Amino acid sequence: MNPSETPAAWSGRFSEPVDERVKRFTASIPFDWRLAPFDIQGSLAHAAMLHRVGILTDQDLADIRRGLGEILADFEAGRFQWNLDDEDIHFNIERALTKKVGDAGKRLHTGRSRNDQVATDVRLWLRDAIDRLQTLLRAARVSLVDLAEQHAETVMPGFTHLQAAQPVTFGHHLMAWQEMFARDADRLADCRRRVNRLPLGAAALAGTSYPIQREYVAELLGFDGVCENSLDAVSDRDFAIEFLAAGALIMTHLSRMSEELVLWMTPRFGFIDLADRFCTGSSIMPQKKNPDVPELLRGKTGRMNGHLIALLTLMKGQPLAYNKDNQEDKEPLFDAVDTLADALAIFADMMGSHVDAQTGARVFHVKVRAERMRQAAIEGYATATDLADYLVKKGLPFREAHEAVARAVRAAEIKGCDLADLSLEELRGFSALTGADVYEVLTLEGSLAARDHIGGTAPAQVRAAIVRVRGKLGGGLAG
């Protein structure tokens, strides 16, 4: 070995140094550097526990705290020098600490292994990431609720099979998206409970012979408890897979929303327009305004799904306990969090609003073309179900009412008019039970108002839903 090279912490077992290609292939420093603050956090708690059980002296603990504090400051300032020879962040930080404080740095690793150390670091990092994502999810939900409140009475066609089905309000539609995000928030909170268990103390795989106090470390680090089997503690990545599954669902919801925004911006729908800063143009077609942000949100869903499949595949053939394969868990996990954070932040802004500095008026970033929405609802015979319900309430069996209304729709199509434009005589030709009061149910507003129950699209119910959600989220119209 070249005297200038730094020997690996485990090099005493080997007769030759690691091949340079192997060193590059196995090194995790290029991506796990972002775990450094959490590695230091875990080491500080571990040191406090070792001191408590008498393994570290008062001076050892003071030196370790001072040294790790300096390393953290160097990391945050971008001054910390990473060394590929030290493989990962754990050896890098341990080497730097030993250089600063001497033997106390060497004693810090007593009673632990890199196996339980990295499992702890990843859990600490992911717990923090989940908390940040919850804040971004809340902002996205608030943006949707704010916009929904402005359009609690704005009529649009509801769709099944992408065909006009029944009238709903745009506010009701937006609140459906909010419900998806609410479930996402619940899933993240539930996932966090399983993330928040302490592996440290499992050591390499079997625990340690030192008199450690794992519950004390868990308390210092804010964990809800400890992983109760040492083999499982070091090899478990279920929590990461579960998070990626929750993240894939978040992106799936963003993708579904984005698909609708893309459709609604086309001239064939013309329901909305997005603020210019969320769109791009064409290099050769000057008239184009492309909804690139929703399209890319839709596209990044495939990236997230890929990360989930990568971790499932990574773990499917692993025997207990820790294997080097697990090094491959971090890049998908890191990129998943980055992707989710960017996607949620830009979605919240795109669906949000701001106060115009000159006029003081609130400007929503989604411009709603209410008249076009209303016209689309009329064109699609969206009140046909209401007419069928009307006949049923008059005493006609539903299947007969369905057939009568189907014939009425066909007649309206031939005439090129709406159901409400058919004369009473024409409507009575499909069912003698039809009375003059039929026109009350053939209006879009009448159709909406009739669905006045929890979960229904009646404007009063949309506003009630908004009040309930605001009670959970707090605030609104931010920005």
N, C-alpha and C positions, 0 to 999 in steps of 0.2 A: 504494500500500500504506500502511495506517495505520502511522505510526512506532512505535506500541506493539506491533505484531505482530512475531513472530520470523520472519525470513525462512527459508524452507526451504533445506536444504543445496545443493539443485540449482536454486534460484530464478533464478540469473543467466541461464538460457536462456529464461525466460518473461517475457512483457510484462504479465501480469496475475496476481493471486493465484488460488489454487485456490478454486473455489466451495465454500461452507460445506457444502452437501449432499455434494459429492464428497469433501470432507475427512472427513466422518463415515463415508461409505460405504467409503472406502479405508483408514481407520485400523485398525491391528491392536492398538493399545494395550489396548483393553478385554479382550483375551484373551491376548496374547503376553507380558504382564508377567511371567508365571511363568517365562519363559526368562531373566530378568535375571541370576540367579546364574551361569548357564551362559554367558551372553554375557560376563560379567566374567571368568569362568575362561578362556574362549577369548581374550579381549583381553589378559590377563596373559601367556599363552603367546606370543601374536603379538608383544607388546612385547618379551619376552625374546629372541625370534628377531631382531627388527629391531635390537636392541641388539647382538646377537652378530655381525651382518653389517655393523655400522657405520652404520646409518641413524639410530638413536637414540643420543644421548649418555648418559653415566652419569647426568647430572642429569635428562634426559628420563625415563629408566627409573624413577628414584627417584620423580619427581613423579607419573608414571602409576600406579605401584604404590600410592603414598599416596592419590591421588585415587580410584582404583577401590576401594581398601579402605574409604574413607569412604562411597562410594556404596553399596557392599554393606551396610555397617552401617546406613545409612539405610533401605535396602530391607527388611532383616530386621526393623528396628524399626517399619516402617510409616510412615516419615517422608519417603520419597522422593516428590517431587511430579512426577507424570506430566503431560505437556503434549500435548494432541491435535494441536497444530500441528506437532509433531515426528514424527508418523505412527506410528513404531514404537519399540521399545525401543532399537534401535541408535542412532538419532538422539537419543533422550532421554538415553541414557547418555553419548554423545559430547558433547552440549551441556553436560550437568552437569559432565563431566570438564574440558572446556575452561574452564568458568567457574571451576573450582577451581585448575587448574594452568596455564592459559594455552596457549601455542603447543604445548607437549608433547602436549596433548590433541588438537590438530589434526593432529599428525604420526602419531598412532596408526593412522589409517586407511590409511597408506601400504602399498601392496602387497596390498590386499584390497578386496572389494566387499561390499555388503550381501547379495549373492547367495550368496557362499561363506560369509559370516558367519552367516546364518540357517541354512543347511544344517548348519553345524557346531554351532550352538546346539541345534537340534532333535535331532541325534544324541547330543550330550552329555546332554540332558534325557532322551531315551528310554533311553539306556544305564542311567542311574540308575533310571529307572522299572522297567525289566526286572529289575534287581537287587532292588528292593523287592518286586516281584511274586513273584519266586522265593522270597523269605522267606515270603510269605503262602501260596504254594502248598505249601511245606514244612509249614507249620502245619496246613493242611487235610489233608494226607496223614497227618501224625502223628495227628490226631484220628480219622481213619478206621481207622488201624492199631490204635490203642488200643482202639477199640470192637470191632474185629474180634477182637482177642485175648480179649476178654471173652466172645465168642460163637462161638468156634471149633467148638463142638459143638452150638450151637443149631440145631435143624432147622427148615427152612422149605421151602415149595414153590419150585422154580425154574420159571420161566415161559417159554413161547414162545407168541406170539400172545395174550399175557396169559391163557393157559390153563395150569393146573397141568401141568407136564411131568415133571420128575424131582426128587427131594429134593436139596437142597443145604444148606449151613449158612449162617446169616446172616453169619458171619465171612467165608466165601468170597464171598458177594455183596458185602460191603463192600470186600473186596480187589479186586474187579473195578473198582469206582469208583477205588480207589487207582491201578490200572494206567492209567486214563484220565489222571489227574493226572500220573503219571510221564511219560507221553508229552508232555503239555503242557509240563512242565518241560524236557524234551529239546528241544522245538520252540523254546521261548524262548531256550535256550542257543545253539541253532543260529542263530536270528535275530540274537542279540546279536553274533555274529561279523561279520555283514554290516552291522550298525549301526555297528560299531566301526572305521570307516574315516574318515580325515580329508579333508573337502572343502577346508578353508582353504588358500589358495594358488592356487586355480583363478580367483580374482578374479571378474570379472563373467561371463566365459565362456571366455576364451582364455588364462588364466594372466597373468603379470605380467612386466614387463621388469626389475623389481628383483631383486637377487641373494638371493632368499629361500631358506630351508632348511626345506622342508616336513617332512622326516623328523624334524627336531629338534622342531618343534611337535607332531608326532604323538607323539613320545616324552614330551614334557612333559605332554600331555593324556591319556596312557595309551591311545592308539589303537594298534591292531595294525598299521596301515599307512596309506597314503594312497590316496585315490581317484585312479586313474591316467589319467583323461581329464578335462580341465577342463570340457568341455561336459557330460559325464555327471555330474560332481561337483556342479554347481550345480542341475541339473534332476532328478536322481534322487530319487524318493520310493518306490522299490521297498521299501526297508527299512521304511517306515511301513506300507505295504500288507501286507507280510509279517507285521509285528507284529499288525496288526488281524485278519489271517486266523487267526493263532495265538490271539488274544484271543477271536475268535468261536467257535473250537473249545472254549476253556476254558468260555465261557458256555454252549455247547451241552451240554457235559458236566454243568455245574451244573444246567442245565434238565432233563436226563434224570433226574438224581438227585432233583431237586425234585419232578418228576412222580411218582416212586415214593413219596416221602415223603407227598405229598398223598393218593395212593391208599391208602397203608398206614394213614393216620390215619382214613380213613372207617370207619364201623361195619361196612360190608360186608367189609372186610379186618380192621381192628382189630389190626394187627400191632404198631403203635408208638403212642407218644404223645410229643409234643414238650413241652419245658419251657414253662411259661406265658409267659415273657418273649419267646418267639419267635412268639407267636400273638396274635390279637385276638378280640374278641367282636362281637356284633351289637347294633345300637341298638334292635331291637324283639324279638329272639328270645333270651331270657336263657340258653337252654341251649347256644348256639353257642360253639364254640372253633375259630376259623378259622386254618388254617396260612398266614398272610399272608406270612411270610418266604419259604418255598419258592415260593409263588405269584408273588411279586415277583421272585425270582431267575429264575424261568421267564420272566416277562414282560420282564425287562431284556435277555434274549438278543436280542430283536427290535431293541432299541436298538443293540446291538453289531453285529449284522448290517448295520444301516443305515449305520453308520460305515464299515464295510468297503466297501459298495457306493458310498458317497459318494466315497471316495478313488479307487476304480477308475474311477468315472465322471469324476472331476476330471482324471485323468491321461490318459484314453484318446485325447483329441484334441489334446494339446499337442505342438507342434513343439519342437525344441531351440532355445534352451536354456531359461533361466529365463523364466517368465511370471508375471504378477501373480496368475493363477489359484491359484498354489501357496500364496498366503496362506490359502486355504481348507483347507489340510491340518491346521491346528493345532487348531481347535475339536473336530473329530471325534477327533483323537488324544488331546487332553487329557481329553475326556470319557470316552473308552474306558479310559484308565488309571484315572481316578477310579472309574468303574463297576466295573472288575475288582477294584480294591483293596478297595472296600467289600463287594463280593459275596463275595470269598474270605475276608475277615476275619470276616464274620458267619456264613458257612457253617462255618468252622473252629470258631467258638464254639458254634454250634447242634449240631454233631456231637461236640463235645468234652466235657469234664468239669471238675469243680472239687472241691476238698476242703472238706467241710463244716466250718466253723469251730468248731462246738460238738461234733460227734461225731468229727471227724477222718476220717470215712469219705469215700471218693471217690464222687461223685454224677455219673452220666452224664446229659447233657441230653436224650438220646433214651432213653425208657423202652421197653424191649422186652417185648412180651407173648408170651413163648416158647410157652406152651401153645396160644395161638390160632394161632400159626404152625404148630405141630406138627399141630393138628387140621386145618388147611387142607391140609397135605401129605397127610394120610390121606384126606380127602374127595376129593381130586383123583386118586386111584389112581396116585400118583407112582411106585409100585414096579412098574408094568406092564412097563417096559422091562427091569427086572431079571429078571422072570419069563421074558420072551422070551429074554434072554441065558442064563438057566439052561437052558432047553430046547435052545438051540443047542449049549451045552456038552455036553448029553446026546446030541447027534447029530442033532437035528432041523434041517433047512434053515431059514435065517432067515425066509424068506417064509411058510413053514408055521407057524413059531413065532409070527410076528406075527399070523397069522390066529387061531391057537389062543388067544392071550392076548386078542385083541380080543373073542372070544366069551366068555371068562372075565370080562372087564370088564362086558360087557353083562349077564351073569348076576348079577354082584355088584350092579349098579345096580338090577336088578329086585328083588333081595332087600333092597336098602338097606343093604349092608354093604361092608366093605373086602375086598380080595382075600385078605388074611391070615385073614379070618373064614370063607372057604369051606372046606369039609371036604376032606380028602385025596381022598376018593372023587369029590367034585365036580370037583376040579382034574384028576384022572386022566381024567375024562370028556372033557376038552379035549385031553389028550395022555397016552397010556399011559406015556410016559417019565418022568412026574412021580413023584418019590419023596418019602419023609417029610422029607428034607433041604430040601425046597422052602421051608419056612417060615423058614429061615435067611436067604434072600434077599428075603423079603417084609416084613421089618422095615425101618423107616426107617434105623436105625443100621447094619444090614447093607448096605443100599444105599449109604450114605455111605462106609463102610469099604472097600467093593469098589473105589472109585475112588481107589486109593492110588498115584498117580503124579504127577509134577510138573505142576502146573496143575489137578489134580483136586480134588474137594471133600471128600475124606477129612479129618477133623479133623487128623490128623498132617501132611498136606500143607498145610493152612491154616496151621498153626503154623510149618512150615518156611518157607512164603512170608513170613510175618511176620518171621521171623528174618532172611531175606535182605533184606527192605526196610528193616528197622531198621539193618542194617549199612550201608546207603546213606544213610539219613536221620540216624541217630544219635538217641539219646534216645527219649522217649515219656512219656505221662501227665503232660504239662506243664499248669500252671494250677491 
